[in-house]
Amino acid sequence: MERPTDAMRELFGLAWAPVEHFAQMLAEEGELRGLIGPHELPRLWTRHLVNSAALAPFLPEDATVADVGSGAGFPGLVLAMMRPDLEMHLIEPMERRTVWLADVVDEVDLDNVVLHHARAEELHKKATFDVVTARAVAAMDKLARWSVPLVRPGGALVALKGRRAAEEVEEAKYVLKKLGIVATEVHEVRPVPDSEATSVVVATKRG
Ligand SMILES: C[S@@+](CC[C@H](N)C(=O)[O-])C[C@H]1O[C@@H](n2cnc3c(N)ncnc32)[C@H](O)[C@@H]1O
């Protein structure tokens, strides 16, 4: 497994112990439990843990956050560890993955996580959150349809996107508008110096 650098330790700060514990669990069980592919372990820190951390500065203090399609726990579990002030809801429809998420929550002893074994659409009209996060779940238009109804008025969808972030936002602009998004920004973020840049899309909903 890739060895974390000093800059990564600094990035995670007080969350270092839980994040390292999570990394260890993934290294031991991730492939066996079908959560990450064999090629992902050598880049677990850079590609997954550090990449997830890129969203932390975009989340307001004490916010309620829903991570749509958490999978193995990216970015939701990492953000819950870094930001104990948040109430982090993980929305994941695949049972095998929700069992894994529950195991990590138990083992790392996180008390700010609520698990939802559901598709995002199943929570429409039932729950809203200050922020909805997502990574690698769907293209922007589909992701917006699933996620924006879960954002409270004045809140935001904050999504980790790849190099095509700006194009995806442009392609989805009518869908975003229809869903009540009034402003969309694309930020290029490098969570640690020399790390790969990642794009963070912040789509704010009408208040
Ligand atoms: C490619 S994985 C990405 C997982 C994780 N976010 C990551 O970045 O590693 C996509 C995840 O979205 C979940 N998913 C698919 N459709 C969904 C929906 N409608 N609502 C919530 N989650 C969904 C899948 O079960 C899967 O765990």
The ligand as a Tripos MOL2 file, in Angstrom:
@<TRIPOS>MOLECULE
LIG
   27    29     1     0     0
SMALL
NO_CHARGES

@<TRIPOS>ATOM
      1 C1        -18.8530    4.3140   -8.5390 C.3       1 LIG1
      2 S1        -19.5090    4.1890   -6.9330 S.3       1 LIG1
      3 C2        -18.7070    5.5530   -6.1210 C.3       1 LIG1
      4 C3        -18.6430    5.3400   -4.6430 C.3       1 LIG1
      5 C4        -17.9550    6.4550   -3.8630 C.3       1 LIG1
      6 N1        -18.7160    7.6910   -3.8720 N.3       1 LIG1
      7 C5        -16.5610    6.6940   -4.3810 C.2       1 LIG1
      8 O1        -16.2810    7.7990   -4.8590 O.co2     1 LIG1
      9 O2        -15.7210    5.7850   -4.2910 O.co2     1 LIG1
     10 C6        -21.1790    4.7950   -7.0940 C.3       1 LIG1
     11 C7        -22.0530    4.5090   -5.8840 C.3       1 LIG1
     12 O3        -23.3100    5.1610   -6.0510 O.3       1 LIG1
     13 C8        -24.3210    4.2850   -5.5960 C.3       1 LIG1
     14 N2        -25.5800    4.6880   -6.2520 N.ar      1 LIG1
     15 C9        -26.0120    4.3630   -7.4930 C.ar      1 LIG1
     16 N3        -27.2180    4.9150   -7.7240 N.ar      1 LIG1
     17 C10       -27.5790    5.6040   -6.6110 C.ar      1 LIG1
     18 C11       -28.7140    6.3670   -6.2190 C.ar      1 LIG1
     19 N4        -29.7320    6.5360   -7.0390 N.pl3     1 LIG1
     20 N5        -28.7230    6.9230   -4.9900 N.ar      1 LIG1
     21 C12       -27.6780    6.7710   -4.1540 C.ar      1 LIG1
     22 N6        -26.5670    6.0510   -4.4610 N.ar      1 LIG1
     23 C13       -26.5240    5.4740   -5.6660 C.ar      1 LIG1
     24 C14       -23.8170    2.8970   -5.9740 C.3       1 LIG1
     25 O4        -24.4210    1.8670   -5.2100 O.3       1 LIG1
     26 C15       -22.3150    3.0310   -5.6910 C.3       1 LIG1
     27 O5        -21.9890    2.6500   -4.3760 O.3       1 LIG1
@<TRIPOS>BOND
     1     1     2 1
     2     2     3 1
     3     2    10 1
     4     3     4 1
     5     4     5 1
     6     5     6 1
     7     5     7 1
     8     7     8 2
     9     7     9 1
    10    10    11 1
    11    11    12 1
    12    11    26 1
    13    12    13 1
    14    13    14 1
    15    13    24 1
    16    14    15 ar
    17    14    23 ar
    18    15    16 ar
    19    16    17 ar
    20    17    18 ar
    21    17    23 ar
    22    18    19 1
    23    18    20 ar
    24    20    21 ar
    25    21    22 ar
    26    22    23 ar
    27    24    25 1
    28    24    26 1
    29    26    27 1
@<TRIPOS>SUBSTRUCTURE
     1 LIG1         1 GROUP 0 **** ****
